[in-house]
Every structure is written in C-alpha cells, then in structure tokens.
C-alpha cells in the first residue's frame, strides 16, 4: 500500500504537547511564588484563577456551585467562558495538554513501563475491538452531582485532581505544607501506573466529564480513514500508544478520548496516516471487524 505524504505537525505533536505540559506545571509553581513576593497579577489555582483581571473558573466547579447554591452567579458564568470555548473547539485538550494529574501520570507510566516492560507490553498489546460504553462515563459523572445534592456536600471539590494538585502546590510554597487530599491523588497515580490502567481520567474525573458535555459535531475529533489503514489485526500501533487504552479506530471513542494526538502521531510514523484530527462532521469509516479491515502485517516500535 503506498504511503501518504507525512504531516510534519502530527510528527511533532508529542513535542508540542510535552512542552505545553511542562509549561503548565511551571506556571502552577510560578503563581504562588509571585504571590509570596507581593505580585498579584495572577492569583488562584485550577479551581479558579484570575489572570490580569480576567476570571477563569473550572466548569465543573461552577456547575457544582450553581447546583448546591440553587442560583446562577454572574461571575461563574463569565468565568467559564474561556474553558467552555476551548472545549467546544478542541475537546478535552485541557486534560491531555495542561492537567497536572495527567502530566504526572504519563511520566510515571513511562517509568513503570520501563521497569515492568514485559507486563506493560502484554497489557498494551491486547487487541481492542471496541471502546467502553459511554453510559458508564455519564452515569459516574451524574452520580457525583446527585450525591452532592443528597449530601449537600461539594464532592467535586475533593474529586478534582487538577484543583487539588494546584492548590497543594500553592499551600506548600506558601509554607502551609501538604494535605491528605494530595496523598490520595498521588496514591491513585501510583496505583494506575503499576496497573497500566488510566481509569481515573477515562471514567472518573469530573473535570473532564463536565468538559465532555460541551462536545458538539464540529468539535475537533479523530478522523479514521479505513482505506488508508495498513495495520494487521494483531498489530495496532494506535491502540498501543493510547494512554487511556482506547481503540482509536472503533466507535464510542468519545467521550473518553481527550485528543492528546498520540495515536495520530504514531500512525504518521509507523502507519499510513489513516488517523487525523478533523473539525468537520464526524464521518469516520469505522472498522466492522479487525480481520476484515486490515490488509498486511507491519512491525512497529513506540518511541517517545
């Protein structure tokens, strides 16, 4: 099968994403340092932050506050505009490009993959014919808000991993130490790294869950062209590279996928460019059966 012309942007996508991730971590450290030194141009954390007078609020926190207070608060409505626009256009890219929980998880899993190479490959090379049922995703998200109402307790505050990590960084730099919440979050990261399963980001996180609500037909999504795909049934680099263990070529990849682009990058390097990002109507030609939809075996290696 002839190879398509390589897309330079997709080939360097991982480099761009890692740069944004590291910048985001550095930003979370810099904000409290500036505050400690009397500079208040930027103040806050990933629950809510004010940057040069512009308020930005986590939509999950805004929704929780609205539900528990039973009133619409103008500052919250204004504060979610930027995050909502980002989600409407690019999907859950906050999760894959900026969230500190995901960044730490990725580096930790990269380390554990080297320490437990055989087990890692055994788990990752399992052929994935389908993605989880979205009903599971939405049921978990709804249950959090229902419990918050029943208990009259802000559950989302204590389930927001990016909010906890960013606020704990601030507390530490300001001399207030670490809280139990951070230890719990780090424990989740540790366990998921050992198991090579990213259940938190895939199913549980309410921050990503609420951002998924704003996905529409024109939101950036994966496009799969089965006519270009040259991977064999037992050799799927895109599934292997997916940090959430999803099948990029199967239905129902959303609302789970957070558009990190890893599957696209590896498809560009080892495949035929069958995967890409698209802003148009989602007209992916999904595989109906792995044995029937692939033509030839290829060997591949995953390189960061």
C-alpha positions in Angstrom: 0.0 0.0 0.0 1.5 3.4 -1.0 2.4 5.7 1.9 0.8 9.1 2.1 2.7 12.3 2.5 3.8 12.8 6.1 2.3 15.6 8.1 5.1 17.4 9.9 2.8 18.8 12.6 1.5 15.4 13.6 5.0 14.0 13.7 6.0 16.7 16.2 2.7 16.7 18.0 4.1 14.9 21.1 6.9 17.5 21.3 4.4 20.4 21.3 2.2 18.7 23.8 5.0 17.9 26.2 6.2 21.5 26.0 2.7 22.8 26.9 2.5 20.2 29.8 5.8 21.3 31.3 5.0 25.0 30.9 1.7 24.4 32.6 3.4 22.7 35.6 5.9 25.6 35.7 3.0 28.1 35.7 1.4 26.4 38.7 4.7 26.7 40.6 5.3 30.3 39.5 1.9 31.7 40.5 2.3 31.2 44.3 6.0 32.3 44.1 4.8 35.6 42.6 2.1 36.0 45.3 4.7 35.3 48.1 6.8 38.1 46.6 3.9 40.5 46.5 3.0 40.2 42.9 -0.8 39.6 42.5 -1.2 39.9 38.7 -2.0 36.2 38.7 -3.7 34.6 41.6 -5.6 31.3 42.2 -5.3 27.7 41.1 -7.1 25.3 38.8 -10.3 25.5 40.7 -10.5 29.2 39.7 -7.8 31.7 38.7 -7.6 35.4 37.9 -5.1 36.4 35.2 -4.6 40.1 34.9 -8.1 40.7 36.0 -9.7 38.0 33.9 -11.5 35.4 35.9 -11.3 31.7 34.7 -13.4 29.1 36.5 -13.4 25.3 36.2 -16.8 24.5 34.6 -17.1 21.5 37.0 -16.7 23.8 40.0 -19.1 26.3 38.5 -21.7 23.6 37.9 -21.3 22.3 41.4 -21.7 25.7 43.0 -24.7 26.5 40.9 -26.4 23.2 41.8 -25.7 23.5 45.6 -26.5 27.2 45.8 -29.5 26.9 43.5 -28.7 30.2 41.9 -26.9 31.5 38.8 -23.9 33.5 39.8 -22.7 36.0 37.2 -19.0 35.8 38.0 -19.2 32.0 37.5 -21.0 32.3 34.2 -18.3 34.8 32.9 -15.5 32.7 34.4 -16.4 29.5 32.4 -16.5 31.3 29.0 -12.8 30.6 28.1 -12.8 26.9 29.3 -16.1 26.2 27.5 -14.9 27.8 24.3 -11.7 25.7 24.4 -13.8 22.5 25.0 -16.3 23.5 22.2 -13.5 23.9 19.7 -10.8 21.4 20.7 -12.5 19.0 23.0 -10.9 17.9 26.3 -7.4 19.2 25.4 -7.1 20.7 28.9 -6.9 17.1 30.2 -4.2 15.9 27.8 -2.2 19.2 27.3 -2.5 21.1 30.6 -3.8 19.0 33.5 -1.0 18.3 36.1 -2.6 14.9 37.1 -2.3 13.6 33.5 1.2 15.0 33.1 2.5 13.3 36.2 0.6 10.1 35.3 2.2 10.0 31.9 5.7 10.4 33.2 5.1 7.9 35.9 3.7 5.3 33.5 6.6 5.9 31.2 8.9 4.9 34.0 6.9 1.9 35.2 6.7 0.7 31.5 10.5 0.5 31.5 10.6 -1.2 34.9 7.9 -3.8 34.0 8.5 -3.9 30.3 7.1 -7.5 29.7 3.9 -6.9 31.7 3.4 -3.5 30.1 3.6 -4.9 26.5 1.3 -7.8 27.4 -1.4 -5.4 28.6 -0.9 -2.8 25.9 -0.8 -5.4 23.0 -4.2 -6.8 23.9 -6.3 -6.2 20.8 -9.1 -3.8 21.5 -12.2 -4.4 19.3 -14.3 -1.8 20.9 -14.4 1.1 23.4 -16.3 1.2 26.7 -20.0 2.1 26.7 -20.4 5.9 27.1 -23.3 5.1 29.5 -20.7 4.2 32.1 -18.9 7.5 31.8 -22.1 9.6 32.0 -23.5 7.5 34.9 -20.5 8.1 37.0 -20.5 11.8 36.3 -24.2 12.2 37.1 -23.9 10.1 40.3 -21.3 12.6 41.7 -23.6 15.5 41.3 -26.6 13.6 42.6 -24.6 12.6 45.7 -23.5 16.2 46.1 -27.2 17.3 46.2 -28.3 14.5 48.5 -25.4 15.0 50.9 -25.3 18.8 50.4 -21.6 18.4 50.1 -19.1 19.7 47.4 -17.9 16.3 46.2 -16.4 17.7 43.0 -14.0 19.9 45.0 -12.5 16.8 46.5 -12.5 14.8 43.3 -10.9 17.5 41.1 -7.3 16.2 40.8 -6.0 19.2 38.9 -7.6 21.5 41.5 -6.1 19.6 44.4 -2.6 19.4 42.9 -2.5 23.1 42.0 -3.9 24.2 45.4 -1.5 21.9 47.3 1.5 23.3 45.3 0.4 26.8 46.4 0.0 25.7 50.0 3.4 24.2 50.1 5.2 27.2 48.6 3.3 29.5 51.0 4.5 27.4 53.9 1.3 25.6 54.7 2.5 22.1 53.9 0.6 19.3 52.2 -2.9 18.0 52.8 -4.3 14.5 52.9 -6.0 15.1 49.5 -2.7 15.3 47.7 -1.6 12.0 49.2 -4.7 10.4 47.9 -4.2 11.8 44.4 -0.6 10.6 44.4 -1.7 7.2 45.5 -4.1 7.0 42.6 -1.4 7.9 40.2 0.9 5.4 41.8 -1.6 2.5 41.5 -2.7 3.3 38.0 1.0 3.4 36.9 1.6 0.0 38.3 -1.6 -1.5 36.8 -1.0 0.4 33.5 -4.7 1.4 33.6 -5.8 5.0 33.5 -9.3 4.5 35.0 -9.4 8.0 36.7 -9.0 10.0 33.5 -11.0 7.6 31.5 -14.1 7.2 33.7 -13.9 9.1 37.0 -12.6 12.6 36.7 -15.5 15.1 37.0 -13.4 17.9 35.4 -13.0 16.0 32.2 -16.6 14.8 32.5 -18.1 18.2 32.6 -15.8 19.4 29.7 -17.2 16.5 27.6 -20.7 18.0 27.9 -19.6 20.8 25.6 -18.5 18.5 22.7 -20.6 19.1 19.6 -20.4 17.8 16.0 -17.9 20.4 14.9 -15.6 19.9 17.9 -12.1 18.7 17.0 -12.2 14.9 16.8 -10.4 11.9 15.5 -11.0 11.0 11.9 -10.2 7.5 10.7 -9.9 6.5 7.1 -10.0 2.7 6.8 -9.0 2.8 3.2 -5.6 4.1 4.2 -5.1 1.8 7.2 -2.4 -0.9 6.5 -2.2 -2.3 10.0 -2.9 -6.0 10.6 -5.4 -7.4 13.1 -2.8 -8.2 15.7 -0.6 -5.1 15.2 -2.2 -1.8 16.1 0.3 1.0 17.0 -2.5 3.5 17.6 -4.1 1.4 20.3 -0.7 0.5 21.8 0.2 4.2 22.1 -3.1 5.4 23.5 -2.6 6.4 27.2 -6.2 5.6 28.0 -6.1 2.1 26.3 -8.8 3.1 23.8 -9.3 1.9 20.3 -8.9 5.0 18.0 -10.5 3.1 15.1 -13.6 1.9 16.9 -16.9 3.6 17.7 -17.6 5.4 21.0 -14.1 6.7 21.5 -15.8 9.8 22.8 -16.5 11.0 25.5 -13.4 9.1 26.8 -10.8 10.4 24.3 -9.1 13.7 25.4 -7.5 14.5 22.0 -3.8 14.0 23.0 -3.0 13.0 19.4 -0.7 10.1 20.4 -2.5 7.7 18.1 -2.2 10.2 15.2 1.5 10.7 15.8 2.3 7.1 15.9 0.1 6.4 12.8 2.1 9.0 10.9 5.4 7.4 12.0 4.6 3.7 11.6 1.4 3.5 9.6 -0.2 5.1 6.6 -1.6 8.3 8.0 -5.1 6.8 8.4 -5.8 8.9 11.6 -6.1 12.6 11.7 -7.8 15.4 13.6 -10.9 17.0 12.0 -13.3 19.8 12.8 -15.9 18.7 10.3 -18.9 16.3 10.8 -17.6 13.1 12.3 -17.8 10.7 9.3 -15.2 8.2 10.4 -15.3 4.9 8.5 -15.2 2.6 11.4 -13.8 -0.9 11.3 -16.5 -3.6 11.3 -14.2 -6.4 12.0 -10.4 -6.2 12.6 -9.6 -9.2 10.5 -11.6 -7.9 7.5 -10.5 -4.2 7.8 -6.7 -4.7 7.6 -4.6 -5.9 4.8 -1.0 -6.5 5.8 1.1 -7.1 8.9 3.5 -4.3 10.0 6.1 -4.2 12.7 6.3 -1.1 14.9 8.1 0.4 17.8 6.9 3.1 20.2 9.3 5.9 20.6 8.7 9.0 22.7 
